[in-house]
Amino acid sequence: AVEALRHAGCLPAVETIPLEGRGGPVDEVEARRLLGLAAAEGNAEAQCNLAGMFNLGRGGPKEEVEARRVLGLAAAQGHEWSQCELARMLREGRGGPKDEVEARRLFGLAAAQGNARGQYGLAGMLAQGRGGPKDAVEARRLFGLAAAQGNLLAHTMFGLMLMEGQGGPKDEAEGRRLLGLAAAQGDATAQRLLEKYADAAAAALRAAADEKEAGKDSQRGKAKKKGKKKHGERSDVAAGPASQAAGLASQPGEALEALEALGGDRSSSSK
């Protein structure tokens, strides 16, 4: 049955469901039956694809319990895609009770084989502390590995961790680049994050400008107060250095600088 399915084009890449309808119309019911035969012979690809049909309700009723069971058979053979799919079902409690510890273990098995979905799934559980302790450093490393393989969601998460300095030092330039790549491919989360950081940057610039202006206002106030005090102390020498300093200042905020240029506080000369 396995070879018949393979020759008929019913066992293509693992991530596709064998419903291409080659040589005739698509027949999901027959495809599901044939996959069942191959799965019963222990073929991991057939088991994975059959589980996909069970989960989607294609060629028959939706059967998440059976999908989870069949995925378990394929995962036990080291089938990395099945390990990831079963991990997702366990993490979400689909087709049976939730088991985050086992989900984390299965993602780890797939990640160890270099599977980007496994790396991403494990990284997410490590970052959130699901199924075991939090480990931001390892999560960041795994997101980076998955991103390097082109995983869109990993681009977003790795970029976020770089921007926030989670699991390692901040690298805003690289983080922004990764978010940009994901946003360009239509990832809505990356797009929202870029908008958030752009708004934060604009707010920081406004706050810096306001702080600078407040400093100028404070300096002007001090200069004005100092000028009034000196005028009261030396009313008999109104044309002296202090009044000359005030005359040198083309703007009110420059009065203090001009006064200091002429020797600073000269109150001692009146004694």
Disulfide bonds with the S-S distance in Angstrom:
none
